[in-house]
Amino acid sequence: MSAYPVTKVRPSAARERILDTAFTLFYARGIRGVGVDLIIVESGVAKATFYKHFPSKDDLVVAYLDKVDGVWSGQLKDAAEAAGADPASQLVGMFDALSNACRRDGYRGCAFINAAAESQPGTSVHDRTVAHKAAVLAWVRDLAEQAGARDPGSLARSLTLLLDGGLTSGSLDADPEAPAVAKASARALVDALRT
């Protein structure tokens, strides 16, 4: 235990305005389609204030992805928990988050898939997208293990691929049935790969 009291630093209002503006613009227009100058104007901060909080655009993009991660991971976990205490039901129930996401106005698919498509491997932005996908995979694998899957890794990989495909299809096809099809497929996979 530290001899010094630990105090949480509350994010500044300016930083939050910048991040909220980036969240809206990056998702709606793409990361490459939005410049720093537009974010500065839309958030109503001075250029010096922007660079005080985000020394580079990549720093802002990573913060945006952190925020998206909190939102999306929370929605996945909430949907899983709403399906009940049984881990197998949770593996299927998480697909309700997909259904909710695809119905949102302005839905443009998975922010992480979009960011990965716009970034180069080895950059902080690309690394953040990979870290998110790895964390979701690990969480799903843990649920698959709790559900008694014969091969939790394979089931988790199959389900996350199905989830990513559903996120992409929801954007490209704009098919309102895609999430229901993904959920039914998830149910079949979970039933087939359990012991």
Sequence and secondary structure as in RCSB ss.txt:
>XXXX:A:sequence
MSAYPVTKVRPSAARERILDTAFTLFYARGIRGVGVDLIIVESGVAKATFYKHFPSKDDLVVAYLDKVDGVWSGQ
LKDAAEAAGADPASQLVGMFDALSNACRRDGYRGCAFINAAAESQPGTSVHDRTVAHKAAVLAWVRDLAEQAGAR
DPGSLARSLTLLLDGGLTSGSLDADPEAPAVAKASARALVDALRT
>XXXX:A:secstr
  SS        HHHHHHHHHHHHHHHHH STT  HHHHHHHHT  HHHHHHH SSHHHHHHHHHHHHHHHHHHH
HHHHHHHT S HHHHHHHTHHHHHHHHHSTT  S HHHHHHHTS TTSHHHHHHHHHHHHHHHHHHHHHHHTTBS
SHHHHHHHHHHHHHHHHHHHHHT  TTHHHHHHHHHHHHHHHHB 
